[in-house]
């Protein structure tokens, strides 16, 4: 990440170049140390209509992820038009929908064995848009997740979103990835990590290319910017903890990448938003790099006395800014503070508008769903929900029968370049995602009222054998 290099005589030139180079870390602390939207084939050669790729995203056979421009306004108009056609008797939204995971697994196992398609209701987890609770219900032996839900709307790009809000609904295949990470037979995992890093060769080429424009700012044009992008070349994607072929991995990479596109003014947010590129001032980034990363943001993480219930409440994710020291040799050291005023302002506005951004750009609400799923899965493993329910995940644990590897494995991404020079300083923001799932699952506060909530979420007495969700 060497791209902070002075150029001569540019004091009157206010343009800039910024390259997206991300460093994403999805960390799950151990111990007490405080697309198509998720889908895939339901076993064998079953085709459930899911490629796992979100709109505007392509992963080529060489594993290069490319994100093209998406008309977010068009998707919004189409969804609102579909909402107008809903009949008065149709249930568009539910304040609290309950899904029994072990009942759902039994239904999925039957459909897989009979080579039937799973369908949107199953792949979209009955339209859940959040997980607010997970319970073990001893009377019925159910492990239940619960939260708000909506009628599922499938976009022209194959994404499953809530018809009313536009937020991503939970993906069964993403949930299965989280459950496998925290499976009953697995050791406690230390971290899931994703990083996007430029190559040393690319850095060298980039510096050599930039040298020719010293003192010649008036020559910077789209063709020159394309040359800079070509000089840097593809950036390597490093993924740990989850298979790189999963939708889970793609969402983390895409959410981080699109967040920086917004910061660089390269993505239409539809809603009013001031990007970082419009905020930063000349000289603000001398000897430093700005880092933006997503982390958990829950107002409440609570459990009951016997730890058979977990309650998550709050937005779930926020964007944090941080400044890193940058040495003359290009080495980075974290801990230089919270970032400059432009980065702090960008992160603050992104956090404040996170819900709205997730409605027009579903990848952000889908990423937040991964926060919910990871924390819930870690809590289930830590508190032996599987032993209590006498359930070993069944077909959910079997990659051969129910594959979550639905993409070409992501190995590289294209760099994103925008015209941005600030008085001769070449600026490079970096970023990432950080979910301390095990820490949050380990240390919830105790809320005695959760036992009463569990009774309200219990399965109805007249529940059919094949029924796996209820309101």
N, C-alpha and C positions, 0 to 999 in steps of 0.2 A: 504494500500500500504506500508507494513512494510518491504519489501524485500531488505533492505540494511543493511547487518549484517556482521561484521568482522569474518573471519575465520583465525585460527592461522597457521603460518609457510607456507604461500602460496606465498612468494615473488618471487619464481622462476617459479611458475605455471601460465602460461598465457593461461587460458581458461576462460569461463564465462558462467553464466546462466542468461538468460534474459527472463522474462515472459511478454507476451503482456497483459497489463491491461489498457484499454482505457477509457478516459473520454471525450466523444464527446458532444459539445454544439453547436447547430445550433440556434444562437440567432438573433431574428429580433427586432431591437430597435424600440421603439414607439416614436411618436412626432418628434420634430426637434432637438433632442439631438444628434445632429450629433454623365446476366441473361437471363431467357429470358428477353430481355430488355423491361421493362415496358409493360405489357400487361395484359390481363385478359379477362374474358368472357364478351361478348357484351350483357349482360342482360339475366336474367333468366338462362336457361341451355345452352345458346349458347356457343359453343366451338370455340374460335378463335386461338387455338393452342398455348396459352401462359400459362406457369406456373408461370412466374415472377421470376424464379430463374436463376441466371447467371451460367456460366460453373464452375464446381468444387464446387458448393455451395449446401448444403442440409439443410433444416429446418425440423426436424423430428416432429412427432405429439406432442411431449412434448415441442416444441418450442425451441429446442437447434439448433443453427446455427453452422454448421461444414463446414470448407473450406478445401478442399483437393487439392493436387498438380495438377496443370494444365500445360500441355505442350504448353506454349505460342508460341514456335517456330513452332509447327505443325499447329496451327491455322493460323499463318502468311503465311506459305507455301500454305495452302489450299486456302486462300483468294487470294494470288497472282496468283495461278493457275487459279482460276475462272476469274480473271481480264483479263487474256490472251485470254479467250474464247469470250469476248465481241465483238460484231460486230462493224464495223466502223461507222455505222449509229446510234448506241445506244448512248444515252446521259448518260455518266458516272458521270458527275459532273456539277453543276450549281453554278455560283458565287453568285447569289441572287435569291432564290426561295421565293415566297410569299404564305402564307397560311391564308385563311380567317377562323377565329375560329367559327364565327356564321354560315357560310355556311357549315363548316365541321360538326358542331353539328347537323344541319338539316339532313345531309346525315346519320350520325350515328343514329339519332333518327329513321329514316325510316328503316334502317337495323335491329335495335334492335326490332322494332315493328313487323317486318316480320321474326324475328329470323334467320337472315342471318349472316354469318361470316363477321367480319369487314375487315380482310385481312391485309397483311403486309404493304401495302401502307398507310392505315389509321392508323394502330397501330404504324407505324414508321414515322408518320407525313410527308409523301412524301419525306423522306430521309433527312430532315433538320439535320445538325450536330451541328448547333449553332443557337441561337436567337440573332441577332444583332439589330433588330428594332422591335418596336410595334407601330402601328398607329391606330387611329380612322379616317376612311375616310368618311366624312359626305355625299359626293355625292352618294356613294353606300351603306352607312350605314354598312360598314364592319369594324370589328376589325381584323387587319392583323398583323401577326408576319412574320418576314423575316430574311433570313440568307443563308449561303452556304448550299448546299445539294449534295447528292451523290446517285447513284444507290444503293439500299438496298441489302446487302449480309447477309443471315441468316447462322450463324455458326452452326457447328454440335451440339453445346450446346444450340442452340436456341436464341443466342444473335443476335440482328439486328445491323449491323455496316455498315459504308460506304465502298463500294467495293474498292474504290481507296485508302483511308487513313487508314481504320480499326478502326476509331473512332466510338463510339456509335452514332447512330442516336437518335433523340429525341423520347421519348416514350409518346404516347397519354395518357396512364394511369398515368404516372408521372405528366404530365401537368395538368390532371384533379385533381389530389391530390392538386397541388399548387393552382389551381383556386378555389377549395373548401375551402382551408385555407383562401384565400382572396376573398371569395364570396361576391357579392353585399349586401347580407343581414347580413353578419357577422360583429361583432365588430373587431376593429383592434387588431390583435393577438400580444402578447408580444414576444413569442419565440416558436421555435420548438427545442426541446432538445433531445439529445441521449447521454446516458452515459453507460459505461460498467464497472462494479465494482466487485471486488472480495468480497466474503463473509467473515465475521469475523471468522467463523469456518474454512474456507479455509486458511486464514492467519495464524491462530493458528496451524493448521496441518502442514502447510508449514514450519513454524519456528521450530516445533518439529522435522520434518523430516530432516531439514538441520543441526540441532545440532549434529547429529550422524557422520557428515563428517568433523568435525573440526580437522584440522591437518592431514587429510587423503585424500588429493587431488588426489593421485594416484588411488583412488578407484572410481573416477567419470567416468562413462561410460554410454552408451545409456540406459541400464536398470535402472541406478540410475536417469537419467534425466526423464525417463518415470515415475518413482516413485514420483519425484518432481511434475510433471504435475498432477498425480493422487491426490497427497496430496492437492494441491491448489484447484482442483475441478473446476466445472463450475463457470463462472462469470455471474452476473446478468446484464441484459440489461434493462435500463430504457429509455422509449421513451415518449416524450410529444409533443403534437401539431398535430401529424399525426398518423393514425392508424398503429399499429405495424405489421399488416398483409399486408401492402402495399409494393410494390416494392420500393417505395420512401424510406421507412424506411430501407429496406434491403440494398440498395445501400450505404446509409450513414454508416451503420455498416460495410459492407464489404470493402468499400474504406478505412476507418480508419484502419481496421484490416490488410488489405493487405499492406498498407503503412508501418505499423510496422513490418510486415513479411519481407519486403524489407530491412528495417533498421537493422533487426536481421540476415540478410543474409539467410533467409529461403525461398525466392521467386526468381525464375529465371526471371530477367528483360529483357532478350534477348539482349538489348542494353548494352554497357559498363556502369557500375555503381559501385561506391564504397560505400558499406553499412556503416552504423554507427558503426556496430560491428568491422569493420576493421579500424576504425578511432580512437575510444576511447582509452584513455591512463589510466594507473593505477593511482588511486587516484583522478581522475578528478571528480568523482561523490560522494565524501565524503559529507555526510549530505545534499544531494540534489538529486532530481529526474529530469530527462530530459523529457520535454513535447514537443510534436510536434502536430501542429494542422493546418488544412486547413482554409484559409480565403479568402475573395474576393480580386481579383487583376485585376481591370479594369483601363485602361489608360484613358478611356472616359466614363462618364455617363452623357448624355446631353438630354435636352428637348427643345421644342419650346416655344414661348411666351404663347400660350394658353394651353400648357401642354396636347396636343393631340398626342404627339409623344415622344418616348424614344429611344435613341441610346446607345447601349452598345458596347464598343470596348476594346480589350485587351484579355489577356490569360484567365481571369476570375477567376483563383484560384492560390494560391501559398501556400507553406508549410512554416510555421514559427516555430522557436524553442524558447523555454523558459525554464528557470530553476526554480524549486520550492524548497523551504526550506523543510527539512524533520526533524521533531523533534524525540527525543528518543522514544516517545510514538507512532510514526508513523503518526502524524498529518502533513498535507501538507499545505503550505502557498505559494501562488503565488507571484511573484514579485522579484525573486532572480536574475533577469537579463535575458539575451538573450540565455542562455544555454552555455555549454562548447564549445570549438573549434570543437570538433567532431560533436556535434549536429548542430551547425551553418553551418558547411561544408556539412553535410548530407542534411539539409533543403535547402541550396542554390543549391546544385546539383539537388535535386528533383524538385525544382522550374524551374531551367534552362532546365531540360529534361522532364517537365510535358507533353508537347505535344507528344513527342516521346513515353513516357510511356503510354499515353492514346491510342496510336495506337496499342501497343502490349498487353495492359491490359485494355480492354474497360471500366472497372468499373470506372477508373479515369475520362475519358471523360464523362461518364454517370453522375458521381457526379457533374462535372462542368456544365453539362446541368441543373442540379437541381438548381445551382446558378442562371443561366440565367432565368429559369422558375419562380423561387421565386421572383426575383426582378421585372420581368415583371408583374407577377400577383399582387404584392403589388402596383405597379404603376397604373395598371388598376383599382384597387379598390379605391385608394386614389383620382383618378381623374375622377371617375364615368363614365368610358367607358361604363358600362352596361346601365346606364340611357340614355346616348347619343345614344346608338345603340338600345335602347328599347329591351334589351336581358337579360334574367334572368338566363343564363347558360343552361336552358332547361334540357335535359337528362344528361348533364354533371354534374348536381347538384344532380342527383337522384341515390343513392347507390343501391336501390332495382332494378333499371333497368340496371344500368351500374356499376357493382361492381369493386372497386379497391382493395378489400381485397382478394388477390389471393394466399397468402402464409399462412402457419401456423404462428401464431403470434410469433415473435422472443422474447424470454424471457431470454435466456442464450447463452453464447458462450463457446467454449472450449478454455482453455489457450494454448498459443503457447510457447514452450520451446526450447531454443537453448543453446548449450554448450558455456558459456561465463563467466569465472571468471577472474577478473582483480585484482591481488594481494589481494585476500581475500574479495573483495567488491562485493556483489550481486547486480546487476544493473537491474533496472526496468524502462523502458521508458513508458510514457503514451502519450495520444494524443487526437485528436478530429477533429471536423469540426465546423466552425463558419461562418455563412452568415448573415451579417447585411442588410437584404433585405429592411426592411422598411426605415432604415437610408439612404441607397443608392437611394431608390425610392423617398424619401422626398427631397433630396438636390442635384438634378442634376444641372449642369451649363446650361445656356440658349444658344442655338445654332440656330440662325435664318435661317440657311441653311436647317434645317430639313423640313421646309414646301415644299421646292423644291423637296426634296427626297421623300416626301409623294406623290407628283404628279407622280413621276416615278414608284412608287409601286402600283398605283391605278389599279383596275381590268380592263382588256380590255373590250371594249364596246361589243364585240361579245362573252363574257363569257357565257357558257351554264348555265342553272339554277342549274344543279347538279355538276358543276365544282367548286372545292374548293381550288385549288392551281394553280399557273401559274409562269412562269419564265419571 
